[in-house]
């Protein structure tokens, strides 16, 4: 069993006996979202922008391992792969690089796409697959938008899609809310909570979209 908690934007806590935190923010940089109150064993940082890295101090403890580069690592039994991608559709010329992180907790393979800014190349998708749970930006402007996110999700074919990096109350970014990504799709679960538990044995046969909520 794996607990997944959304701390807003692109910050997630994924835990069983080991705690993984992705793209920690400081709350202020994302319009006053809750600061992540958790100490992580592994901290994954897709890139150095404030809304994805400013909360590192909040989630770090004495033996935390921060991973922010492409490559393969193993920390406390958790295998992590960082796949080099870009923050834009111009080879990084506009916004720089981005790391997609793939990691496995209790038999469930997660992929966190960070601030992906382009359709994945086939070779990039093959590096990332297979995936059970996909955390994917859908808000556009700084990242892929709803249409491109749909294409990317189709390339990766996860069992569960968790949209992230979209406009919510208090966030003054020029990005879309989650609705354009959900439009026309089936098997949507609006969880109305920020935390859910997944089991490898109970993952859906048909792709499900789980929409977390901070309220």
Secondary structure, DSSP 8 states (H G I E B T S, - for coil): -EEEEE-STT-EEEESSSEEEES---SGGGTS--------SEEE-S---HHHHTTHHHH--TT-EEE-SSEEEEETTEEEEEEEEESSSSTTTTT-EEEEEEEEETTEEEEE-TT--S---HHHHHHH-S-SEEEEE-S-SSS--HHHHHHHHHHH--SEEEEES---TT--SS---SHHHHTT-SSEEE--SSEEEE-GGG--SS-EEEE----
